[in-house]
Amino acid sequence: KIALGAQSQRFDMARGWLDLALDDPEAARQELESAVPTAFRMGSTRISLWAQAWLARTQFALGDWSGAIATVDRAAHQLEDATLDLLRPLVHWTGAQTHALRGNWPAAQEHLRRPAASSHDYPMMFIPSALARAQCAEVETDYAAVIRALEPLTRLEPPEGVDEARFLQGS
């Protein structure tokens, strides 16, 4: 039986994210894939986009780069309609890194350009944007650019309590 509604979808997404954080990407993939559909589950587009962003990271970690790109492309298309700018850097992070590693620099640059965020944005936006820039620079062996991309992260104030952005810093 499939549970309907955003509440079960939110639970699956959170459990998948936690599985990824705890280095169990196979379990993460299953949970995140179940959190993606919205139409037949009467779920939330916002939660689906969060799940897709983390599913793409999971697929990347598992070496399923084609799957990661497909997930990023699907989520990026949905982002255009949903206008949820907060999620844009998280979605495009995996696209930038994967395309850079494949040597597809025009696509990598497009994924870097679309979600550009600065240290003035929310950490949830700024951290994946900085990581994407650093990882693309690393592929190009431009280590000065890696340091430039990551240096602002050293100035972030540590949050009190549990904070999703902290997981991004360790990713």
LINCORRA-V975631 format. One record per helix or strand. SS is the DSSP state (helix for helix, strand for strand). FROM is the first residue (numbers start at 1). TO is the last residue. Records with the same first field share a line. If there is no record, write none. Layout:
BEGIN
SS = FROM-TO ; FROM-TO
END
This chain:
BEGIN
helix = 6-21 ; 25-36 ; 45-61 ; 65-82 ; 85-101 ; 105-114 ; 123-139 ; 143-155 ; 164-170
END
